[in-house]
Amino acid sequence: MHSPFLATALDAANAAAAVIRRYYQRNLDVVIKADKSPVTQADVETEKTIREIISTRFPDHGFYGEETGQSAIDAEYLWLVDPIDGTKAFVREYPFFSTQIALMHRGRLIVGVSSAPVYGEVAYAEIGVGAWLGDKPIRVSEIDSIEAAAVSAGNLKTLAAGPGWSRYGQLVARVNRIRGYGDFLHYHLLAAGKLEAVIESDVNILDIAALAVIVEAAGGKFTDLQGKALDLQTTSVLAANAKLHAAVLDALA
């Protein structure tokens, strides 16, 4: 039995999926926002659908959305929503985009849903309860050496431009397998025990809040690239199974 918080997030994600499917592959007009990221009518309508469901059930909760903005951001409970994380993929009509819905309680992320309606996966979790992919419980792997690990990386632009790039290269030379699944997908794989670590350097908290809950509830550890806990200003990720996180962090330091 899901909590009212997780049930609401799942209901909102299902409603969002219906909107997304209606608009997908419809050659929508694209507007470029001030931060140079694209937005479509589908993004805005999807977020409005999510926001209506959440605000109806929890009118005293705060809301922080990618498209419709912030309200009561200092509330005890704060919902973090990216209606279409991966709008570029959505516009170019390949399935690596998702709806991200998370709930934060007094600064602690406690519920997360990551729904990729065209790819066909929904991952969700609640801290202290568990994590699931579809209806199957998931758990991170037990692999405990870098040399045996599979690592996936995405959004490496700032890492490539900074002093950490050579350390990343040394890590790549050590791992068993390096991939760049990107977006929601490598976090789903990590939480399900199918790879061991994810590295990203250009993210927004709305992109990763729900995924952080899913990875943590599946037994993993999710920090920024300096090993710090997530907050609303986080811009990088080191997520790994619990046995490898410290070793990968040290390798990148």
PyMOL commands that set and color helices and strands:
alter all, ss='L'
color gray80, all
select helices_A, chain A and resi 4-23+41-57+87-92+146-148+157-161+165-174+183-191+205-217+245-252
alter helices_A, ss='H'
color red, helices_A
select strands_A, chain A and resi 31-32+38-39+62-65+69-71+77-85+98-105+108-116+121-126+130-133+136-137+150-154+177-179+197-200+220-223+237-241
alter strands_A, ss='S'
color yellow, strands_A
deselect
rebuild
show_as cartoon
